Structure formats: C-alpha cells, structure tokens
Amino acid sequence: MAITLLIIIFLINMVGALYLLIKLLKLKKEQAPDREYKRMINHMSPYLWTSLIISVILFIIALIVGGF
C-alpha cells in the first residue's frame, strides 16, 4: 500500500515536470519574451500548489501506513 502511494506521488510530480518542460521548450523555440515565461508560471501556479499539497498528503499517508 505504501509503495503504491509513493508511486502515485512520483507519477503526479513527473507529469507536472514533463508538462512544464514541454512548455519551456516551446517558449524557447519561439524565442518568447520574459513576460511569456511569467504568464506561464502564473498560469501553472495553482496546479503546482495542488500537486505539492497532494504529494505531501500522500507521502504522510504512505509513512503512516508503512509504519515509518
């Protein structure tokens, strides 16, 4: 059970990182100005906070279930 939760945490974070990497590469390819990078971060901020909160909660649950 604990391993499954840790794998879920890993997958959630990897999907978020992959999405950001794809967006970053797209902006670099288009030679976008700095304001576009700021807009991307502002757009992604709620997702990043949600991902962080879910990851922390699942990690704590995994620790409790796994018996530390």
N, C-alpha and C positions, 0 to 999 in steps of 0.2 A: 504494500500500500504506500509506504513512504517513498519507495523508488519511483512508483508511478507518478506521485505528486511532484517529485523533483524533475522528472522527465517533462511533465506538463509545464513547469516553470521554465525549463530550458527552451522548450518549443515556443512558448509565448515570447520570450526575450529574443530568440533567433528570428522569428517572423518580424518583429519590430525593427531589429537591426538590419535585416535584409531589405525591408521597405525603405528605411532611411538611406541605406547605401545606394539603392536604385535611384531614389530621388536626387541624391547628391551627385551621382554620376551624370544624370540627365541635366542638372543645372550646370555642371562643369562643362559638359559637351556644348551646351548652348551659350556658354560664356555669360552667364546671368550676372546682373549686378548684385551688390551686397543686400539690397532690400528684398530680393527674391529669396535669399537664404534665410533672412529674418522672418519673412512671411511663412516659409515652410516650417520653421521651428515653432512659430506661433500657432500654426495650424495643427502641428503634431503634438503640441504640449499636453492637451487633455488625454490623448492616447498614451503618451509616455507616463503621465502620472497614474492613470488607471492601471497600466501594465505593472508599474512599480508596486502599487498597493496590492494588486492580485498576487504578484510574486512573493511579496513579504508574507502575506496571509498564508499562502500555500506552503511556504518554507517553514513557518511556525507550526502549521498543522503537521507537516512531514516530520519535524523534530519531535513533536508530542507523540505522534503515532509510532514513530520509530524508536521511541524510548531513549532519546538523546543519543 
